[in-house]
């Protein structure tokens, strides 16, 4: 799915709403919403290496895969 998305979205702007973190890793920019408010905004790698909500979700997801 991620490879197909990368191919289809190449050179395009798209809005992707996803619950799977692996889906948004191909994005240039991620907006994290909570109760209708943007609480984080940035490239996936920046958010993953940060200390915010997205980083916590990513850590929990990776732990669950192990």
PyMOL Python script that loads the backbone (N, CA, C, O; Angstrom):
from pymol import cmd

cmd.read_pdbstr("""\
ATOM      1  N   UNK A   1       0.826  -1.195   0.000  1.00  0.00           N
ATOM      2  CA  UNK A   1       0.000   0.000   0.000  1.00  0.00           C
ATOM      3  C   UNK A   1       0.873   1.264   0.000  1.00  0.00           C
ATOM      4  O   UNK A   1       0.623   2.194  -0.767  1.00  0.00           O
ATOM      5  N   UNK A   2       1.885   1.293   0.853  1.00  0.00           N
ATOM      6  CA  UNK A   2       2.734   2.481   0.929  1.00  0.00           C
ATOM      7  C   UNK A   2       3.486   2.722  -0.375  1.00  0.00           C
ATOM      8  O   UNK A   2       3.631   3.867  -0.805  1.00  0.00           O
ATOM      9  N   UNK A   3       3.968   1.647  -1.011  1.00  0.00           N
ATOM     10  CA  UNK A   3       4.679   1.799  -2.286  1.00  0.00           C
ATOM     11  C   UNK A   3       3.736   2.344  -3.361  1.00  0.00           C
ATOM     12  O   UNK A   3       4.122   3.197  -4.160  1.00  0.00           O
ATOM     13  N   UNK A   4       2.516   1.850  -3.374  1.00  0.00           N
ATOM     14  CA  UNK A   4       1.529   2.326  -4.342  1.00  0.00           C
ATOM     15  C   UNK A   4       1.210   3.797  -4.103  1.00  0.00           C
ATOM     16  O   UNK A   4       1.098   4.572  -5.053  1.00  0.00           O
ATOM     17  N   UNK A   5       1.063   4.181  -2.843  1.00  0.00           N
ATOM     18  CA  UNK A   5       0.794   5.587  -2.516  1.00  0.00           C
ATOM     19  C   UNK A   5       1.937   6.475  -2.988  1.00  0.00           C
ATOM     20  O   UNK A   5       1.700   7.533  -3.570  1.00  0.00           O
ATOM     21  N   UNK A   6       3.160   6.057  -2.744  1.00  0.00           N
ATOM     22  CA  UNK A   6       4.320   6.852  -3.149  1.00  0.00           C
ATOM     23  C   UNK A   6       4.316   7.063  -4.660  1.00  0.00           C
ATOM     24  O   UNK A   6       4.626   8.154  -5.136  1.00  0.00           O
ATOM     25  N   UNK A   7       3.972   6.038  -5.400  1.00  0.00           N
ATOM     26  CA  UNK A   7       3.924   6.138  -6.869  1.00  0.00           C
ATOM     27  C   UNK A   7       2.794   7.050  -7.325  1.00  0.00           C
ATOM     28  O   UNK A   7       3.007   7.941  -8.147  1.00  0.00           O
ATOM     29  N   UNK A   8       1.613   6.836  -6.804  1.00  0.00           N
ATOM     30  CA  UNK A   8       0.437   7.606  -7.214  1.00  0.00           C
ATOM     31  C   UNK A   8       0.550   9.072  -6.817  1.00  0.00           C
ATOM     32  O   UNK A   8       0.095   9.948  -7.552  1.00  0.00           O
ATOM     33  N   UNK A   9       1.148   9.346  -5.672  1.00  0.00           N
ATOM     34  CA  UNK A   9       1.207  10.715  -5.164  1.00  0.00           C
ATOM     35  C   UNK A   9       2.433  11.498  -5.619  1.00  0.00           C
ATOM     36  O   UNK A   9       2.538  12.691  -5.331  1.00  0.00           O
ATOM     37  N   UNK A  10       3.350  10.863  -6.314  1.00  0.00           N
ATOM     38  CA  UNK A  10       4.567  11.544  -6.759  1.00  0.00           C
ATOM     39  C   UNK A  10       4.227  12.815  -7.527  1.00  0.00           C
ATOM     40  O   UNK A  10       3.505  12.776  -8.523  1.00  0.00           O
ATOM     41  N   UNK A  11       4.752  13.933  -7.058  1.00  0.00           N
ATOM     42  CA  UNK A  11       4.531  15.209  -7.726  1.00  0.00           C
ATOM     43  C   UNK A  11       3.156  15.808  -7.513  1.00  0.00           C
ATOM     44  O   UNK A  11       2.789  16.768  -8.192  1.00  0.00           O
ATOM     45  N   UNK A  12       2.392  15.262  -6.586  1.00  0.00           N
ATOM     46  CA  UNK A  12       1.026  15.746  -6.332  1.00  0.00           C
ATOM     47  C   UNK A  12       0.860  16.155  -4.879  1.00  0.00           C
ATOM     48  O   UNK A  12       1.628  15.755  -4.004  1.00  0.00           O
ATOM     49  N   UNK A  13      -0.145  16.949  -4.656  1.00  0.00           N
ATOM     50  CA  UNK A  13      -0.545  17.296  -3.310  1.00  0.00           C
ATOM     51  C   UNK A  13      -1.784  16.483  -2.974  1.00  0.00           C
ATOM     52  O   UNK A  13      -2.723  16.418  -3.767  1.00  0.00           O
ATOM     53  N   UNK A  14      -1.789  15.862  -1.800  1.00  0.00           N
ATOM     54  CA  UNK A  14      -2.935  15.044  -1.397  1.00  0.00           C
ATOM     55  C   UNK A  14      -3.146  15.176   0.104  1.00  0.00           C
ATOM     56  O   UNK A  14      -2.207  15.397   0.868  1.00  0.00           O
ATOM     57  N   UNK A  15      -4.369  15.038   0.494  1.00  0.00           N
ATOM     58  CA  UNK A  15      -4.728  14.997   1.908  1.00  0.00           C
ATOM     59  C   UNK A  15      -5.036  13.545   2.237  1.00  0.00           C
ATOM     60  O   UNK A  15      -5.944  12.947   1.660  1.00  0.00           O
ATOM     61  N   UNK A  16      -4.275  12.984   3.166  1.00  0.00           N
ATOM     62  CA  UNK A  16      -4.470  11.593   3.568  1.00  0.00           C
ATOM     63  C   UNK A  16      -4.865  11.583   5.033  1.00  0.00           C
ATOM     64  O   UNK A  16      -4.149  12.115   5.881  1.00  0.00           O
ATOM     65  N   UNK A  17      -5.984  10.986   5.321  1.00  0.00           N
ATOM     66  CA  UNK A  17      -6.422  10.821   6.707  1.00  0.00           C
ATOM     67  C   UNK A  17      -6.204   9.362   7.041  1.00  0.00           C
ATOM     68  O   UNK A  17      -6.760   8.476   6.392  1.00  0.00           O
ATOM     69  N   UNK A  18      -5.385   9.114   8.064  1.00  0.00           N
ATOM     70  CA  UNK A  18      -5.001   7.730   8.349  1.00  0.00           C
ATOM     71  C   UNK A  18      -4.877   7.480   9.844  1.00  0.00           C
ATOM     72  O   UNK A  18      -4.545   8.374  10.623  1.00  0.00           O
ATOM     73  N   UNK A  19      -5.150   6.260  10.211  1.00  0.00           N
ATOM     74  CA  UNK A  19      -4.928   5.820  11.581  1.00  0.00           C
ATOM     75  C   UNK A  19      -3.639   5.008  11.670  1.00  0.00           C
ATOM     76  O   UNK A  19      -3.031   4.914  12.736  1.00  0.00           O
ATOM     77  N   UNK A  20      -3.229   4.427  10.554  1.00  0.00           N
ATOM     78  CA  UNK A  20      -1.985   3.647  10.530  1.00  0.00           C
ATOM     79  C   UNK A  20      -0.802   4.592  10.357  1.00  0.00           C
ATOM     80  O   UNK A  20      -0.722   5.336   9.379  1.00  0.00           O
ATOM     81  N   UNK A  21       0.096   4.552  11.301  1.00  0.00           N
ATOM     82  CA  UNK A  21       1.254   5.439  11.235  1.00  0.00           C
ATOM     83  C   UNK A  21       2.132   5.143  10.028  1.00  0.00           C
ATOM     84  O   UNK A  21       2.762   6.052   9.488  1.00  0.00           O
ATOM     85  N   UNK A  22       2.184   3.892   9.597  1.00  0.00           N
ATOM     86  CA  UNK A  22       3.005   3.550   8.440  1.00  0.00           C
ATOM     87  C   UNK A  22       2.519   4.264   7.178  1.00  0.00           C
ATOM     88  O   UNK A  22       3.307   4.520   6.268  1.00  0.00           O
ATOM     89  N   UNK A  23       1.250   4.580   7.121  1.00  0.00           N
ATOM     90  CA  UNK A  23       0.692   5.267   5.955  1.00  0.00           C
ATOM     91  C   UNK A  23       1.208   6.691   5.855  1.00  0.00           C
ATOM     92  O   UNK A  23       1.477   7.169   4.753  1.00  0.00           O
ATOM     93  N   UNK A  24       1.351   7.368   6.961  1.00  0.00           N
ATOM     94  CA  UNK A  24       1.749   8.778   6.924  1.00  0.00           C
ATOM     95  C   UNK A  24       3.254   8.983   6.877  1.00  0.00           C
ATOM     96  O   UNK A  24       3.712  10.117   6.736  1.00  0.00           O
ATOM     97  N   UNK A  25       4.031   7.920   6.992  1.00  0.00           N
ATOM     98  CA  UNK A  25       5.485   8.062   6.955  1.00  0.00           C
ATOM     99  C   UNK A  25       5.985   8.531   5.596  1.00  0.00           C
ATOM    100  O   UNK A  25       7.091   9.064   5.508  1.00  0.00           O
ATOM    101  N   UNK A  26       5.201   8.349   4.528  1.00  0.00           N
ATOM    102  CA  UNK A  26       5.607   8.803   3.193  1.00  0.00           C
ATOM    103  C   UNK A  26       5.260  10.270   2.961  1.00  0.00           C
ATOM    104  O   UNK A  26       5.616  10.834   1.926  1.00  0.00           O
ATOM    105  N   UNK A  27       4.578  10.881   3.899  1.00  0.00           N
ATOM    106  CA  UNK A  27       4.137  12.270   3.740  1.00  0.00           C
ATOM    107  C   UNK A  27       5.297  13.242   3.923  1.00  0.00           C
ATOM    108  O   UNK A  27       6.281  12.937   4.596  1.00  0.00           O
ATOM    109  N   UNK A  28       5.165  14.407   3.316  1.00  0.00           N
ATOM    110  CA  UNK A  28       6.120  15.491   3.527  1.00  0.00           C
ATOM    111  C   UNK A  28       5.806  16.233   4.825  1.00  0.00           C
ATOM    112  O   UNK A  28       6.686  16.805   5.468  1.00  0.00           O
ATOM    113  N   UNK A  29       4.522  16.203   5.188  1.00  0.00           N
ATOM    114  CA  UNK A  29       4.064  16.972   6.350  1.00  0.00           C
ATOM    115  C   UNK A  29       2.930  16.217   7.021  1.00  0.00           C
ATOM    116  O   UNK A  29       2.061  15.657   6.354  1.00  0.00           O
ATOM    117  N   UNK A  30       2.948  16.207   8.350  1.00  0.00           N
ATOM    118  CA  UNK A  30       1.907  15.544   9.133  1.00  0.00           C
ATOM    119  C   UNK A  30       1.292  16.565  10.082  1.00  0.00           C
ATOM    120  O   UNK A  30       1.996  17.324  10.748  1.00  0.00           O
ATOM    121  N   UNK A  31      -0.028  16.565  10.128  1.00  0.00           N
ATOM    122  CA  UNK A  31      -0.744  17.373  11.114  1.00  0.00           C
ATOM    123  C   UNK A  31      -1.387  16.401  12.089  1.00  0.00           C
ATOM    124  O   UNK A  31      -2.101  15.484  11.684  1.00  0.00           O
ATOM    125  N   UNK A  32      -1.132  16.604  13.373  1.00  0.00           N
ATOM    126  CA  UNK A  32      -1.729  15.762  14.410  1.00  0.00           C
ATOM    127  C   UNK A  32      -2.862  16.567  15.033  1.00  0.00           C
ATOM    128  O   UNK A  32      -2.656  17.683  15.510  1.00  0.00           O
ATOM    129  N   UNK A  33      -4.061  15.986  15.023  1.00  0.00           N
ATOM    130  CA  UNK A  33      -5.239  16.657  15.563  1.00  0.00           C
ATOM    131  C   UNK A  33      -5.654  16.039  16.894  1.00  0.00           C
ATOM    132  O   UNK A  33      -5.532  14.832  17.100  1.00  0.00           O
ATOM    133  N   UNK A  34      -6.135  16.867  17.770  1.00  0.00           N
ATOM    134  CA  UNK A  34      -6.720  16.413  19.027  1.00  0.00           C
ATOM    135  C   UNK A  34      -7.896  17.315  19.337  1.00  0.00           C
ATOM    136  O   UNK A  34      -7.747  18.530  19.467  1.00  0.00           O
ATOM    137  N   UNK A  35      -9.057  16.714  19.452  1.00  0.00           N
ATOM    138  CA  UNK A  35     -10.288  17.456  19.733  1.00  0.00           C
ATOM    139  C   UNK A  35     -10.493  18.607  18.753  1.00  0.00           C
ATOM    140  O   UNK A  35     -10.916  19.697  19.138  1.00  0.00           O
ATOM    141  N   UNK A  36     -10.184  18.349  17.471  1.00  0.00           N
ATOM    142  CA  UNK A  36     -10.404  19.337  16.429  1.00  0.00           C
ATOM    143  C   UNK A  36      -9.344  20.411  16.313  1.00  0.00           C
ATOM    144  O   UNK A  36      -9.487  21.325  15.501  1.00  0.00           O
ATOM    145  N   UNK A  37      -8.289  20.329  17.099  1.00  0.00           N
ATOM    146  CA  UNK A  37      -7.218  21.328  17.074  1.00  0.00           C
ATOM    147  C   UNK A  37      -5.923  20.680  16.597  1.00  0.00           C
ATOM    148  O   UNK A  37      -5.628  19.536  16.944  1.00  0.00           O
ATOM    149  N   UNK A  38      -5.152  21.418  15.800  1.00  0.00           N
ATOM    150  CA  UNK A  38      -3.841  20.938  15.382  1.00  0.00           C
ATOM    151  C   UNK A  38      -2.898  21.096  16.571  1.00  0.00           C
ATOM    152  O   UNK A  38      -2.675  22.204  17.059  1.00  0.00           O
ATOM    153  N   UNK A  39      -2.345  19.966  17.030  1.00  0.00           N
ATOM    154  CA  UNK A  39      -1.437  20.030  18.174  1.00  0.00           C
ATOM    155  C   UNK A  39       0.025  19.802  17.778  1.00  0.00           C
ATOM    156  O   UNK A  39       0.936  20.104  18.548  1.00  0.00           O
ATOM    157  N   UNK A  40       0.242  19.269  16.573  1.00  0.00           N
ATOM    158  CA  UNK A  40       1.606  19.096  16.057  1.00  0.00           C
ATOM    159  C   UNK A  40       1.564  19.227  14.544  1.00  0.00           C
ATOM    160  O   UNK A  40       0.565  18.902  13.903  1.00  0.00           O
ATOM    161  N   UNK A  41       2.670  19.709  13.985  1.00  0.00           N
ATOM    162  CA  UNK A  41       2.756  19.926  12.548  1.00  0.00           C
ATOM    163  C   UNK A  41       4.223  19.827  12.149  1.00  0.00           C
ATOM    164  O   UNK A  41       5.074  20.534  12.689  1.00  0.00           O
ATOM    165  N   UNK A  42       4.508  18.944  11.199  1.00  0.00           N
ATOM    166  CA  UNK A  42       5.886  18.852  10.725  1.00  0.00           C
ATOM    167  C   UNK A  42       6.114  17.601   9.916  1.00  0.00           C
ATOM    168  O   UNK A  42       5.201  16.798   9.723  1.00  0.00           O
ATOM    169  N   UNK A  43       7.342  17.435   9.439  1.00  0.00           N
ATOM    170  CA  UNK A  43       7.693  16.214   8.706  1.00  0.00           C
ATOM    171  C   UNK A  43       7.637  15.009   9.652  1.00  0.00           C
ATOM    172  O   UNK A  43       7.936  15.143  10.839  1.00  0.00           O
ATOM    173  N   UNK A  44       7.259  13.842   9.140  1.00  0.00           N
ATOM    174  CA  UNK A  44       7.137  12.670  10.013  1.00  0.00           C
ATOM    175  C   UNK A  44       8.382  12.393  10.845  1.00  0.00           C
ATOM    176  O   UNK A  44       8.274  12.143  12.045  1.00  0.00           O
ATOM    177  N   UNK A  45       9.564  12.434  10.230  1.00  0.00           N
ATOM    178  CA  UNK A  45      10.789  12.123  10.966  1.00  0.00           C
ATOM    179  C   UNK A  45      11.024  13.103  12.108  1.00  0.00           C
ATOM    180  O   UNK A  45      11.466  12.711  13.188  1.00  0.00           O
ATOM    181  N   UNK A  46      10.731  14.366  11.872  1.00  0.00           N
ATOM    182  CA  UNK A  46      10.890  15.377  12.926  1.00  0.00           C
ATOM    183  C   UNK A  46       9.939  15.083  14.083  1.00  0.00           C
ATOM    184  O   UNK A  46      10.331  15.181  15.246  1.00  0.00           O
ATOM    185  N   UNK A  47       8.701  14.726  13.776  1.00  0.00           N
ATOM    186  CA  UNK A  47       7.726  14.436  14.824  1.00  0.00           C
ATOM    187  C   UNK A  47       8.069  13.149  15.563  1.00  0.00           C
ATOM    188  O   UNK A  47       7.884  13.064  16.777  1.00  0.00           O
ATOM    189  N   UNK A  48       8.567  12.145  14.839  1.00  0.00           N
ATOM    190  CA  UNK A  48       8.931  10.871  15.467  1.00  0.00           C
ATOM    191  C   UNK A  48      10.078  11.060  16.458  1.00  0.00           C
ATOM    192  O   UNK A  48      10.081  10.452  17.528  1.00  0.00           O
ATOM    193  N   UNK A  49      11.033  11.886  16.112  1.00  0.00           N
ATOM    194  CA  UNK A  49      12.192  12.082  16.978  1.00  0.00           C
ATOM    195  C   UNK A  49      11.958  13.126  18.057  1.00  0.00           C
ATOM    196  O   UNK A  49      12.839  13.393  18.874  1.00  0.00           O
ATOM    197  N   UNK A  50      10.781  13.711  18.058  1.00  0.00           N
ATOM    198  CA  UNK A  50      10.442  14.702  19.071  1.00  0.00           C
ATOM    199  C   UNK A  50       9.920  14.052  20.346  1.00  0.00           C
ATOM    200  O   UNK A  50      10.143  12.867  20.596  1.00  0.00           O
ATOM    201  N   UNK A  51       9.226  14.843  21.138  1.00  0.00           N
ATOM    202  CA  UNK A  51       8.705  14.365  22.425  1.00  0.00           C
ATOM    203  C   UNK A  51       7.194  14.518  22.523  1.00  0.00           C
ATOM    204  O   UNK A  51       6.625  14.416  23.610  1.00  0.00           O
ATOM    205  N   UNK A  52       6.553  14.759  21.400  1.00  0.00           N
ATOM    206  CA  UNK A  52       5.115  15.031  21.413  1.00  0.00           C
ATOM    207  C   UNK A  52       4.248  13.791  21.264  1.00  0.00           C
ATOM    208  O   UNK A  52       4.703  12.659  21.425  1.00  0.00           O
ATOM    209  N   UNK A  53       2.991  14.046  20.952  1.00  0.00           N
ATOM    210  CA  UNK A  53       1.968  13.015  20.831  1.00  0.00           C
ATOM    211  C   UNK A  53       2.308  12.020  19.714  1.00  0.00           C
ATOM    212  O   UNK A  53       2.175  10.810  19.897  1.00  0.00           O
ATOM    213  N   UNK A  54       2.740  12.526  18.578  1.00  0.00           N
ATOM    214  CA  UNK A  54       3.077  11.647  17.453  1.00  0.00           C
ATOM    215  C   UNK A  54       4.243  10.735  17.810  1.00  0.00           C
ATOM    216  O   UNK A  54       4.221   9.550  17.477  1.00  0.00           O
ATOM    217  N   UNK A  55       5.253  11.263  18.476  1.00  0.00           N
ATOM    218  CA  UNK A  55       6.398  10.449  18.900  1.00  0.00           C
ATOM    219  C   UNK A  55       5.946   9.352  19.849  1.00  0.00           C
ATOM    220  O   UNK A  55       6.402   8.214  19.743  1.00  0.00           O
ATOM    221  N   UNK A  56       5.056   9.681  20.773  1.00  0.00           N
ATOM    222  CA  UNK A  56       4.536   8.683  21.714  1.00  0.00           C
ATOM    223  C   UNK A  56       3.737   7.605  20.990  1.00  0.00           C
ATOM    224  O   UNK A  56       3.872   6.420  21.295  1.00  0.00           O
ATOM    225  N   UNK A  57       2.905   8.012  20.032  1.00  0.00           N
ATOM    226  CA  UNK A  57       2.150   7.042  19.243  1.00  0.00           C
ATOM    227  C   UNK A  57       3.082   6.138  18.447  1.00  0.00           C
ATOM    228  O   UNK A  57       2.873   4.927  18.373  1.00  0.00           O
ATOM    229  N   UNK A  58       4.101   6.730  17.858  1.00  0.00           N
ATOM    230  CA  UNK A  58       5.039   5.949  17.056  1.00  0.00           C
ATOM    231  C   UNK A  58       5.798   4.936  17.919  1.00  0.00           C
ATOM    232  O   UNK A  58       5.990   3.792  17.507  1.00  0.00           O
ATOM    233  N   UNK A  59       6.220   5.345  19.089  1.00  0.00           N
ATOM    234  CA  UNK A  59       6.922   4.440  20.018  1.00  0.00           C
ATOM    235  C   UNK A  59       6.015   3.287  20.420  1.00  0.00           C
ATOM    236  O   UNK A  59       6.445   2.133  20.431  1.00  0.00           O
ATOM    237  N   UNK A  60       4.764   3.589  20.751  1.00  0.00           N
ATOM    238  CA  UNK A  60       3.810   2.538  21.143  1.00  0.00           C
ATOM    239  C   UNK A  60       3.563   1.586  19.984  1.00  0.00           C
ATOM    240  O   UNK A  60       3.467   0.376  20.190  1.00  0.00           O
ATOM    241  N   UNK A  61       3.459   2.116  18.765  1.00  0.00           N
ATOM    242  CA  UNK A  61       3.230   1.289  17.581  1.00  0.00           C
ATOM    243  C   UNK A  61       4.417   0.367  17.342  1.00  0.00           C
ATOM    244  O   UNK A  61       4.228  -0.826  17.105  1.00  0.00           O
ATOM    245  N   UNK A  62       5.641   0.898  17.399  1.00  0.00           N
ATOM    246  CA  UNK A  62       6.833   0.088  17.179  1.00  0.00           C
ATOM    247  C   UNK A  62       6.970  -0.997  18.261  1.00  0.00           C
ATOM    248  O   UNK A  62       7.375  -2.122  17.968  1.00  0.00           O
ATOM    249  N   UNK A  63       6.638  -0.661  19.477  1.00  0.00           N
ATOM    250  CA  UNK A  63       6.699  -1.620  20.585  1.00  0.00           C
ATOM    251  C   UNK A  63       5.702  -2.751  20.360  1.00  0.00           C
ATOM    252  O   UNK A  63       6.006  -3.913  20.626  1.00  0.00           O
ATOM    253  N   UNK A  64       4.519  -2.412  19.872  1.00  0.00           N
ATOM    254  CA  UNK A  64       3.483  -3.418  19.631  1.00  0.00           C
ATOM    255  C   UNK A  64       3.882  -4.370  18.507  1.00  0.00           C
ATOM    256  O   UNK A  64       3.439  -5.518  18.491  1.00  0.00           O
ATOM    257  N   UNK A  65       4.709  -3.915  17.568  1.00  0.00           N
ATOM    258  CA  UNK A  65       5.150  -4.754  16.463  1.00  0.00           C
ATOM    259  C   UNK A  65       6.225  -5.746  16.879  1.00  0.00           C
ATOM    260  O   UNK A  65       6.400  -6.786  16.245  1.00  0.00           O
ATOM    261  N   UNK A  66       6.936  -5.421  17.938  1.00  0.00           N
ATOM    262  CA  UNK A  66       8.065  -6.270  18.376  1.00  0.00           C
ATOM    263  C   UNK A  66       7.604  -7.544  19.048  1.00  0.00           C
ATOM    264  O   UNK A  66       8.429  -8.354  19.468  1.00  0.00           O
TER     265      UNK A  66
END
""", "prot")
cmd.dss("prot")
cmd.show_as("cartoon", "prot")
cmd.util.cbc("prot")
cmd.orient("prot")
